[in-house]
Amino acid sequence: MTVLYRLRCLQARLGAGLHEFYVAPYRRTFARAQRDEEDLFMMLVLSEALGVPNPASYYTVELLPVVYDRFHEWHRRMGMERSPLEHVSCC
């Protein structure tokens, strides 16, 4: 092994370690922010089905099949024991 190769390996390991050092304290915050954003998106897509008028419902109807996969997790996280929609029975 050449000295240059070892220096590059050391630099890569040092860079990965520094990245982990600076990112690790905020990982939970980033995950919570992403989950909150996804919850807001789910609420926007499902708002017409939940009885809330949505001016963008024409565009969000196309997203319903994608959202239905995560619907059970979402309504449990929002504190609803049963599905609030009659046509979606996941529990």
Secondary structure, DSSP 8 states (H G I E B T S, - for coil): --HHHHHHHHHHHHHHHHHHHHHGGGHHHHHHHHHHHHHHHHHHHHHHHHT---TTHHHHGGGHHHHHTTHHHHHHHTT-SS-S-TT----
